[in-house]
């Protein structure tokens, strides 16, 4: 063994995303139900004389490397905050399996995975609240990605409520490999003071509960993203027509569309159909990570 450490960076999916206000500093107030699919980028770190980052995988070119990459920034920020805990240098490989600028939290998930790996590697305990504070400085989605489990997310992303229970569900993701700029989507919003999320059922244990709750929710960014990239609307309609699809919607600011399914067989059949009709698109089917399956947050 070469002493390498591996940490998955699962895809983040916004099952619902409500824009409820805009703050004086220009940031938007959001409410979201966030889940993570068992399809992921991967961080591999090996002891080295100095820190380095290599980006590999099918989406390496789009992700870019260097000091601007969120993984490199997360490593540098952790070293600055806990120099005694960071240890020796690391040769880090980011295996980029998820499309970039896709509404799947890719860069944020990668940064969170780097922080989890460093906290796990540390010989001293890293306070979870301090790690979450550092995560927020790297990006609004990074704190939720630290948990990589179903959660309610509010504010700009800093208020996280992990869910104690979540039903077993499967998700299909499809992306046309056309990036959507988040800033452009927010600029096109018709309104920024939309109604909040309805209260979640407690406990949330059955797929039918989840489906009924989701029927009363939205992704407030979806109309603006569809106006920018009409194929998103086409994919939502196509996904909704596939057998077993409980909900078809856009994730985040786009352009990934997801379909929620009750069984693995239905999800994989839907993915097969999409690969047949949408040549060249990125398609994946995976279970949603439940609280019981999620890795424990760093302690």
Secondary structure as GFF3:
##gff-version 3
##sequence-region A 1 299
A	DSSP	beta_strand	5	22	.	.	.	ID=ss1
A	DSSP	beta_strand	28	48	.	.	.	ID=ss2
A	DSSP	beta_strand	52	56	.	.	.	ID=ss3
A	DSSP	alpha_helix	60	63	.	.	.	ID=ss4
A	DSSP	alpha_helix	70	81	.	.	.	ID=ss5
A	DSSP	alpha_helix	83	86	.	.	.	ID=ss6
A	DSSP	beta_strand	89	95	.	.	.	ID=ss7
A	DSSP	alpha_helix	106	121	.	.	.	ID=ss8
A	DSSP	alpha_helix	128	138	.	.	.	ID=ss9
A	DSSP	alpha_helix	142	147	.	.	.	ID=ss10
A	DSSP	beta_strand	151	155	.	.	.	ID=ss11
A	DSSP	beta_strand	159	162	.	.	.	ID=ss12
A	DSSP	beta_strand	170	175	.	.	.	ID=ss13
A	DSSP	alpha_helix	182	187	.	.	.	ID=ss14
A	DSSP	alpha_helix	207	215	.	.	.	ID=ss15
A	DSSP	alpha_helix	222	228	.	.	.	ID=ss16
A	DSSP	alpha_helix	231	240	.	.	.	ID=ss17
A	DSSP	beta_strand	245	250	.	.	.	ID=ss18
A	DSSP	beta_strand	256	261	.	.	.	ID=ss19
A	DSSP	alpha_helix	264	277	.	.	.	ID=ss20
A	DSSP	beta_strand	282	287	.	.	.	ID=ss21
###
